[in-house]
Amino acid sequence: MNDFAAAMKAAADDLGGRGIGTLGEKSLHLALKYYFAPDSGTHEQTVGGFIADAVTEDGVIEVQTRSLHRLKPKLQAFLPHCPVTVVHPVAAETLLCAVDENGELLGRRKSPKHETVWHAMPEIARLHEFLTHPGFRVCVVSLDLVQYYRQISRRQREKLDRAPLSVNGLWMLCGTEDYLALLPRDCPREVTGGKLAEVLGIPKPCAAAYLRILRKLGAAAVTGKQGRQNVIAIAGPETAQR
């Protein structure tokens, strides 16, 4: 991995000074690509008939800033050839910046939304068929971001570009141990999705997706019912298998 400031400079140079509003997710995507694959000579390489964001000595690096399910055809093509690291960002802090049609700043405010590694679980769960593949791993990157948008009407806005400001941390998830390690030591080992959400202080869909991931990895199993919810027994770290 590269120094983040260097990755940002490399991404800015690559963009060639193009203005806000024309980039979609390109600023965020490019910065993460340079962060994980500093050598531009490794970028945009063909593997299995698809273009990978980068191919390094560790295998394919594929940055996906939105829905992970879109990667399924690429993963099916890449994994027979080499390991794949899917890089997926979550926004710890987001600064919302309104701009006009010329990209001039009109105002800014902080978003009330704060994402953690748990907010990546619903997206990771969509790739359930790859979770047990030994060459597959997901790197969740926590970032502070600036989101540019154009106000179309009182209730409608057009999202333009997201640009990273700083990296807060990352989680490399490549096996059962890594997923189990996300749980605090005092977390109950028999829970419902609702109970786990309460214990962790996260949205219920995130907790439910995490439990689905553990079940796919063989680290959790349904042991009963509590109302309409399944009761899930989670393996202890001493029984985890990579």
N, C-alpha and C positions, 0 to 999 in steps of 0.2 A: 504493500500500500504506500501511497504517496503522502507527503505533507499536505494538509487540506488547503492551506493558503496557496501552495504551488499548484494544486489541482484546480483551484478557482481561477488562477491566472492562466493556466493552460486552456481551460474551457473558454475564458473570455477571448483569448487569442484566436481560438478555433472559431468562435462566433463572428469574429471580424468586425465587431462594433455594430452589428445589426440591432435595431431598436426594440424596446419593450413592446409587446403586443403582437409580434410576428413569430414568436419562438415556441408557442405552445408549452410543452414540458422540456424544451431543449436545454435550458440553463441548468436545471436540476439534473437531468439525465447526463449531460456532458461532464458536469463537475464530479458526479459519482463515478463515471467511467474513468476519468483521469485519476481519481483517488484510488481506485482499485487496480487500474492498469495504466501507470504513468507513461509508459512507452507507447507513443501514438502508432508505432509500427506494428503493434499487436492488435490494433483496432480494426473492426469491420472485416473479419476473416470468415471464409466459407468453411462450414463444417456440416457434413451430411446434407448438403443441398440448401442450407439456410445460412444467412449472414449472422454471425455472432457479434455482439458488441466488442468483445476482445477475446483473444486466446493467448493465455500466458502459460508459464511452466506448470501452473496449478490447474490448468484446464480452461474451460469456457467461463467467462464472466458475462452475465446477462443482467443488465439493469432494467428493472420494471417499476416505474413510479406509480402505476395505476393497477388495474385488475390483473392478478397473476394468472388467471385461467387462460388468458390470451397466449401464454407461453407454451401451452401443451404440445402443439405441433413441433415447436423448436426443441423442446425437451426430449420428445420421442426420437428426434433426429440426432441430437447431440450426445445423449447418454451412452449409446452403443460405442462411441468413439473416445470419449474422455469424460472426466468429472465436470460437473456444472455447478457454479455458484450463482444463485439468483440473488441479486441485491435489491432490497425493497426498503424504501424510506418511510419513517413515521415522523410526524411533525410535533415535536415537544412544545414549541412556541411558534406562532405564526403572526407576522405583522402584515395586516391587510392594507394595501396601498391602492387608492383610487387614482386612475390616470385618465386624461382626455384622449381624443383620437390622435394626438401628436405625441403621446407618451409623457406629457407634462403631469407632474404630481399635483393632485387636487386635495388630498387628505390621506391620513393614515390613522389606524387604530389597531390595538391588539385583539386577536381572536380569543374568544373565551374557551375554545377547544384546545385540549392538551392530550396528545397521543403518547402511548407507551408501547413497549414491545407487545403487550397483550392485544393492542388494536390491530396488529398484523395477523393474528390467528385466523380470523375468518378467511382472509386471502390465502394463507398457507394451506388451510384445510381444503381449499378448492383444488389443490395439487395432490390430493390424498394418494393417488395411484403411484406417485413417485417417492413418497416419504420413506419407503423401505429400501429404495435403491441405494447401494453403497456409494455411488458417485454423486449423489444429489445432496445439496445443502442450500440453506437459505441464510443470508446475512441481513438481519434487520438493523438498519442504521437510524439512530435518533438524531434529528436535525432541528435547528432553529431555521425558519424559512421566512421569506417575504413573498406574499402572494399579490400579484398585480391584477387588477380587474378594471373593467370599464362599466359604469352604471348606465344601463340602457333605459330603465324606467325606475319608478319608485320601488317596485318589487322584483325587478329583473336586472341581473348583472351578467356580464360576459367575463369569464375567467380567462386571463391572458397567459401569464408566465409565472412559474414558481422558481425562485432562486434561493439556494442555500446560503445561510449566513455563518453557521458553525456546526461542527459535529460534536454531539454530546456523549455518544457512546455507541457501541454496536454489540450485537449478539450473533454469534456464528452457530447455527442450528443444523447439525448434521447427524444426529442420532438420538436415541432414546434418552441417554444421559443428559444431553443438552436441554431437551425439553423439560425433563423432570427438574433440572437445576433451576428453572425459572420459579419454582414454588418456594415460598418461605419455609424454613425448617419446621415451624409450628403449624403449618397448614394441615387440616384434617385429611386423612387418607381415604375417607369414605364420604362422598359429597354428592349433591345434586348440582346441576348447572347453576341454579339460583343461589345455592349456598356458597359455591365457589366464587361466584360474582360478588357476593356480599363480603366474604373473607378478604378477597383481593381488592375490593373497591373498584371493580371494572364493570363495563356493560355486560349484561347477561349473554348476548350473542357471542361476545369474545370468549367468555368462560365456556360456553357450550362448544364452540369451535375447538378450543384447546382440548377439551375432553374427547372430542372426536379424533383429534390428532393422536392423543395417547392411546386410544382404542385401536387405531390403525397400526400403531407401532407395537402393539401387544403389551403396553404398559398400563392398561386400565381395562376394566370389564364391568358390565352391568351385573349388579348383585340383587336388585330388587326394584321396587317402585315406592315413591313417596308422592301420593296424589297422582298427578299426571306426569311427573318427572321421574326419569330413571335415577336410581342410586348407583353411583359409579365408585368402584374401589380402585384406587390409584396405587401402583407399585411403589415400594420404597426405593430409595437410591441404591441400596445394596443389591437389589435384584435387577437393576437396569442393564439392558444389553445394548451395545452400539449397533 
